[in-house]
Amino acid sequence: MWSPTKAKGAAAAKKPEQQLFLAAVYALCLAAAVVGLARTHLLHNFRASPLCDGASCSVSSSLRGAQQLLREAARKVAAQHSEAMALGIPVQRLKYEKSMAGAPSGGGEDEEEEGGGADAVLEEVEEELAAAGADGRSQPAGTQRSEEEEEQEEQEVEAGSSRQEPPGGDEEGAEGEEEEEEAGRTSAPSPYQLAVEDCADLACLSKAGRLGMHPGQFRFPSFFIKCATTSLFWHLKNHPQVLAADNKEPEFFSDDCGYDPAACSRKDTRRYLFDTMRLGEAVEGGMRAAAVEASTHYGRNGHLLAAPVFPWLKVIISMREPISRAISMLAHNLDKHGSGCLTKDSVFKCLERDLQRDTYGRPFAAWLDAYPPDQVFLIQYENITSTAHGSDVLHAIKNRLGIDPELPGSDLGIRNTREYHLMRKGELKEGEQADGWPMKKWQYQSLVDMVRPDAQTVADLADRHGLADGRQWMRNWEAEWKATLEECGADGNCVVFPN
Ligand SMILES: Nc1ncnc2c1ncn2[C@@H]1O[C@H](COP(=O)(O)OS(=O)(=O)O)[C@@H](OP(=O)(O)O)[C@H]1O
């Protein structure tokens, strides 16, 4: 029969080596139980953490989780940054140099995009992770993402709409899915591009314009040119980053829509967008060219038409000494179309009438009311056509438009001259200069007195908005007037040539 005393006595009766063996077995069992419990507890918590992908908690999956967390954090910084920018709160920019593909620094479309500081955070996070091979897949040489691709990714984050998490948005995705996401982010069209692909009217383009773009892309249309434009239009037409309108002066908003974008018919709008402005080609080219047109009449009421529809539009306004501008335009009407009031006998009356009606100040002020000054590029015709400054002005224009300033060259070229039109009509031989316009000295002087206040208004406005040195501007035109007056004969007769 069994009794404790007996058992004790039996245990006590065991040999010391047997006792030692049993103690070791008990200790091992205890340790195994503790380790088992701890493992179950740790795995439970660890799998629930974003550092594991749920199925495994390997070192590489944990590092991927950490990468994801850092991305999320950077995205949050980006979102807060955008919010702050929208509220007008000053946000300190971090060290961040944007090097747009093929575009000069100092004024591209994309430089208007704010948020560099937050992007820099994201960029640095991505760089650090890539350098550390934190995704557990070190990249072989030659397969690393290019700077451009990384910038595309930043832009998408900025746009905030291109990288939506999949429904149920989990971090549990398998490695393949994550790779796909990676590839999609780097080569995907920008949200802007996707939206424009479906556009066939102004409202759609207008709405799309609020979406984010990749670096090197341009909003459509990009800019209009006004005044002394033919040479500039043709120069830019030959630029690889410019998509010039099929017709230099489509006058769509003026002639087709009566300066009211809401009144443009569907048919005319489609024709303008696709045939004239080549929207289809712009989309096919990934929106990587700046679409331009140069309708002269927009100058008068440009503020009415473009600002509500294309708030991003840039405008190049070139102004010529007003009397020369009027002579050039009236002579153009006469030589090319056989119309208008200009004849050798009616010069003064015709100019007086035109200059009273066509002023610079009012429409220019309206453009400036409608557009921020950094979208208006004001040039003095006398500067861009001068041998001393012409190529610098041209360079600056292209810089401001965000296109390579070195292309297609530094020479503006010369087109649409009076001589060209007369030669075509057989009224002038090659190398000959067209006649000037007869006027009395007092007549010319009175025209100068008439246009001076308007010129001064433009100079003051340009100065106030930081667009030009107003005083220099006036000095240039005063010099033109003085030179013309000095050419007049002692008998008070002048022959006026436009500058
Ligand atoms: N590079 C250069 N240097 C000097 N002058 C130049 C240059 N390019 C154009 N022009 C002169 O600009 C005038 C034509 O201007 P636009 O093309 O704007 O005319 S238009 O309003 O579009 O019809 C026209 O002026 P006029 O000849 O006096 O009529 C052109 O001769």
The ligand as a MOL file (V3000), in Angstrom:
LIG
                    3D

  0  0  0     0  0            999 V3000
M  V30 BEGIN CTAB
M  V30 COUNTS 31 33 0 0 0
M  V30 BEGIN ATOM
M  V30 1 N 13.3480 91.5470 -84.4290 0
M  V30 2 C 12.6690 92.6500 -84.7630 0
M  V30 3 N 13.2900 93.8280 -84.7630 0
M  V30 4 C 12.6220 94.9610 -85.0890 0
M  V30 5 N 11.3220 94.9930 -85.4140 0
M  V30 6 C 10.6710 93.8400 -85.4240 0
M  V30 7 C 11.2880 92.6090 -85.0930 0
M  V30 8 N 10.3680 91.6510 -85.1960 0
M  V30 9 C 9.2150 92.2500 -85.5640 0
M  V30 10 N 9.3940 93.5530 -85.6930 0
M  V30 11 C 8.3750 94.5450 -86.0890 0
M  V30 12 O 7.1800 94.3050 -85.3420 0
M  V30 13 C 6.0760 94.7340 -86.1470 0
M  V30 14 C 5.0910 93.6270 -86.2590 0
M  V30 15 O 4.5340 93.4240 -85.0090 0
M  V30 16 P 3.4590 92.2870 -84.7820 0
M  V30 17 O 3.9300 91.0550 -85.4300 0
M  V30 18 O 3.1620 92.1980 -83.3340 0
M  V30 19 O 2.2250 92.8240 -85.5190 0
M  V30 20 S 0.7640 92.2720 -85.3320 0
M  V30 21 O 0.1390 93.1770 -84.3880 0
M  V30 22 O 0.8080 90.9410 -84.8270 0
M  V30 23 O 0.1800 92.3710 -86.6640 0
M  V30 24 C 6.6160 95.1260 -87.4800 0
M  V30 25 O 6.7900 96.5060 -87.4350 0
M  V30 26 P 6.5220 97.4300 -88.7370 0
M  V30 27 O 7.4100 96.8900 -89.8170 0
M  V30 28 O 6.8950 98.7980 -88.3230 0
M  V30 29 O 5.0820 97.2950 -89.0480 0
M  V30 30 C 7.9510 94.4160 -87.5120 0
M  V30 31 O 8.8570 95.0290 -88.3800 0
M  V30 END ATOM
M  V30 BEGIN BOND
M  V30 1 1 1 2
M  V30 2 1 2 3
M  V30 3 2 2 7
M  V30 4 2 3 4
M  V30 5 1 4 5
M  V30 6 2 5 6
M  V30 7 1 6 7
M  V30 8 1 6 10
M  V30 9 1 7 8
M  V30 10 2 8 9
M  V30 11 1 9 10
M  V30 12 1 10 11
M  V30 13 1 11 12
M  V30 14 1 11 30
M  V30 15 1 12 13
M  V30 16 1 13 14
M  V30 17 1 13 24
M  V30 18 1 14 15
M  V30 19 1 15 16
M  V30 20 2 16 17
M  V30 21 1 16 18
M  V30 22 1 16 19
M  V30 23 1 19 20
M  V30 24 2 20 21
M  V30 25 2 20 22
M  V30 26 1 20 23
M  V30 27 1 24 25
M  V30 28 1 24 30
M  V30 29 1 25 26
M  V30 30 2 26 27
M  V30 31 1 26 28
M  V30 32 1 26 29
M  V30 33 1 30 31
M  V30 END BOND
M  V30 END CTAB
M  END
